[in-house]
Amino acid sequence: MLETRRLKIYAASQDIMKQFIETQTIDILKAAYTEMLDGCLDHPDQWEWYAIWMIELKDNTHIGELCFKGLSADGIAEIGYGISEEFQNNGYATEAVKAVLEWAFSHSEVSAVEAETDSDNTASKRVLEKCGFALNGIIGEEGLRWTVFKN
Protein backbone atom coordinates (compact mmCIF):
# COMPACT_ATOMS: atom_id res chain seq x y z
CA MET A 1 0.00 0.00 0.00
CA LEU A 2 1.16 3.49 -0.85
CA GLU A 3 0.22 6.37 1.40
CA THR A 4 0.33 10.07 0.69
CA ARG A 5 -0.72 13.00 2.81
CA ARG A 6 -4.40 12.40 1.99
CA LEU A 7 -4.62 9.08 0.19
CA LYS A 8 -4.20 5.33 0.42
CA ILE A 9 -3.44 3.64 -2.91
CA TYR A 10 -3.15 -0.11 -3.34
CA ALA A 11 -3.24 -2.86 -5.93
CA ALA A 12 -6.47 -4.74 -5.35
CA SER A 13 -6.56 -8.44 -4.58
CA GLN A 14 -8.38 -10.89 -6.82
CA ASP A 15 -11.43 -10.89 -4.53
CA ILE A 16 -11.58 -7.08 -4.38
CA MET A 17 -11.26 -6.85 -8.15
CA LYS A 18 -14.04 -9.41 -8.69
CA GLN A 19 -16.36 -7.53 -6.32
CA PHE A 20 -15.48 -4.21 -7.95
CA ILE A 21 -16.14 -5.57 -11.44
CA GLU A 22 -19.55 -6.90 -10.35
CA THR A 23 -20.61 -3.41 -9.23
CA GLN A 24 -19.81 -1.76 -12.55
CA THR A 25 -22.79 -0.55 -14.55
CA ILE A 26 -20.88 0.84 -17.54
CA ASP A 27 -20.06 -1.97 -19.97
CA ILE A 28 -16.80 -0.46 -21.25
CA LEU A 29 -15.47 -0.10 -17.69
CA LYS A 30 -16.60 -3.60 -16.76
CA ALA A 31 -14.76 -4.98 -19.81
CA ALA A 32 -11.60 -2.96 -19.05
CA TYR A 33 -11.53 -4.03 -15.40
CA THR A 34 -12.14 -7.66 -16.40
CA GLU A 35 -9.19 -7.39 -18.80
CA MET A 36 -7.06 -6.13 -15.90
CA LEU A 37 -8.08 -9.07 -13.71
CA ASP A 38 -7.29 -11.46 -16.57
CA GLY A 39 -3.86 -9.83 -16.90
CA CYS A 40 -3.24 -10.38 -13.20
CA LEU A 41 -4.25 -14.03 -13.44
CA ASP A 42 -2.11 -14.52 -16.56
CA HIS A 43 0.90 -12.79 -14.92
CA PRO A 44 0.61 -13.43 -11.16
CA ASP A 45 4.29 -12.57 -10.68
CA GLN A 46 3.55 -9.08 -12.09
CA TRP A 47 0.23 -8.53 -10.30
CA GLU A 48 0.77 -4.82 -9.58
CA TRP A 49 1.46 -4.11 -13.26
CA TYR A 50 -2.01 -5.38 -14.27
CA ALA A 51 -4.19 -4.82 -11.19
CA ILE A 52 -6.80 -2.21 -10.50
CA TRP A 53 -5.20 0.16 -7.99
CA MET A 54 -7.79 1.57 -5.59
CA ILE A 55 -7.53 5.21 -4.57
CA GLU A 56 -9.06 5.98 -1.18
CA LEU A 57 -9.08 8.86 1.22
CA LYS A 58 -7.48 8.12 4.59
CA ASP A 59 -10.99 7.51 5.99
CA ASN A 60 -11.38 4.61 3.46
CA THR A 61 -13.72 6.53 1.13
CA HIS A 62 -13.18 5.15 -2.38
CA ILE A 63 -12.57 8.06 -4.76
CA GLY A 64 -11.07 6.50 -7.88
CA GLU A 65 -8.83 3.96 -9.53
CA LEU A 66 -5.67 3.76 -11.53
CA CYS A 67 -3.83 1.03 -13.33
CA PHE A 68 -0.74 0.13 -15.21
CA LYS A 69 -1.26 -1.71 -18.48
CA GLY A 70 1.54 -4.19 -17.93
CA LEU A 71 5.28 -3.57 -18.15
CA SER A 72 6.93 -3.90 -21.56
CA ALA A 73 10.20 -5.74 -22.14
CA ASP A 74 11.93 -2.38 -22.65
CA GLY A 75 10.81 -1.11 -19.23
CA ILE A 76 7.93 1.12 -20.25
CA ALA A 77 4.65 1.05 -18.34
CA GLU A 78 1.45 2.79 -19.38
CA ILE A 79 -0.75 4.29 -16.69
CA GLY A 80 -4.43 5.14 -16.65
CA TYR A 81 -6.36 6.85 -13.87
CA GLY A 82 -9.72 8.29 -12.94
CA ILE A 83 -11.24 10.11 -10.01
CA SER A 84 -14.99 9.96 -9.33
CA GLU A 85 -16.70 13.16 -10.42
CA GLU A 86 -17.65 14.31 -6.92
CA PHE A 87 -13.98 14.20 -5.84
CA GLN A 88 -12.46 15.90 -8.90
CA ASN A 89 -10.68 19.27 -8.79
CA ASN A 90 -9.06 18.58 -5.43
CA GLY A 91 -5.62 17.47 -6.64
CA TYR A 92 -6.26 13.81 -5.83
CA ALA A 93 -5.31 12.52 -9.29
CA THR A 94 -2.01 14.40 -9.22
CA GLU A 95 -1.26 13.14 -5.73
CA ALA A 96 -2.06 9.54 -6.70
CA VAL A 97 -0.12 9.60 -9.98
CA LYS A 98 2.97 11.10 -8.28
CA ALA A 99 2.86 8.34 -5.66
CA VAL A 100 2.62 5.50 -8.18
CA LEU A 101 5.33 7.05 -10.36
CA GLU A 102 7.65 7.00 -7.37
CA TRP A 103 6.69 3.36 -6.79
CA ALA A 104 7.17 2.44 -10.47
CA PHE A 105 10.55 4.16 -10.74
CA SER A 106 11.75 2.36 -7.61
CA HIS A 107 11.87 -0.76 -9.83
CA SER A 108 15.19 -0.98 -11.65
CA GLU A 109 13.60 -2.42 -14.80
CA VAL A 110 11.33 0.62 -15.32
CA SER A 111 12.73 3.30 -17.64
CA ALA A 112 9.60 5.35 -18.42
CA VAL A 113 5.88 5.64 -17.81
CA GLU A 114 3.45 6.68 -20.52
CA ALA A 115 -0.16 7.84 -20.54
CA GLU A 116 -2.73 8.78 -23.14
CA THR A 117 -5.40 11.43 -22.88
CA ASP A 118 -7.92 12.99 -25.19
CA SER A 119 -6.80 16.39 -26.44
CA ASP A 120 -9.98 17.93 -24.96
CA ASN A 121 -9.35 16.52 -21.47
CA THR A 122 -7.76 19.62 -19.94
CA ALA A 123 -7.85 18.25 -16.39
CA SER A 124 -6.00 15.06 -17.30
CA LYS A 125 -3.43 16.96 -19.35
CA ARG A 126 -2.81 19.21 -16.33
CA VAL A 127 -2.29 16.16 -14.08
CA LEU A 128 0.26 14.77 -16.51
CA GLU A 129 2.10 18.10 -16.74
CA LYS A 130 2.22 18.44 -12.93
CA CYS A 131 3.67 14.92 -12.74
CA GLY A 132 6.47 15.64 -15.21
CA PHE A 133 5.03 14.04 -18.34
CA ALA A 134 5.63 15.60 -21.75
CA LEU A 135 3.99 14.99 -25.10
CA ASN A 136 6.01 12.51 -27.16
CA GLY A 137 4.48 13.16 -30.60
CA ILE A 138 2.50 9.92 -30.77
CA ILE A 139 -1.27 9.64 -30.95
CA GLY A 140 -2.58 6.45 -29.40
CA GLU A 141 -5.98 4.79 -29.20
CA GLU A 142 -7.14 7.09 -26.39
CA GLY A 143 -5.50 10.30 -27.60
CA LEU A 144 -2.23 12.14 -27.22
CA ARG A 145 0.60 10.08 -25.71
CA TRP A 146 2.68 11.52 -22.89
CA THR A 147 5.92 10.15 -21.36
CA VAL A 148 7.91 10.72 -18.20
CA PHE A 149 11.37 9.17 -17.94
CA LYS A 150 13.15 7.87 -14.89
CA ASN A 151 15.65 10.42 -13.63
Secondary structure as UniProt FT lines:
FT   STRAND          2..3
FT   STRAND          7..11
FT   HELIX           14..22
FT   HELIX           27..42
FT   HELIX           44..49
FT   STRAND          52..57
FT   TURN            58..59
FT   STRAND          62..71
FT   TURN            73..74
FT   STRAND          76..83
FT   HELIX           85..87
FT   HELIX           92..105
FT   TURN            108..109
FT   STRAND          112..117
FT   TURN            119..120
FT   HELIX           122..130
FT   TURN            131..132
FT   STRAND          134..140
FT   TURN            141..142
FT   STRAND          143..149
//
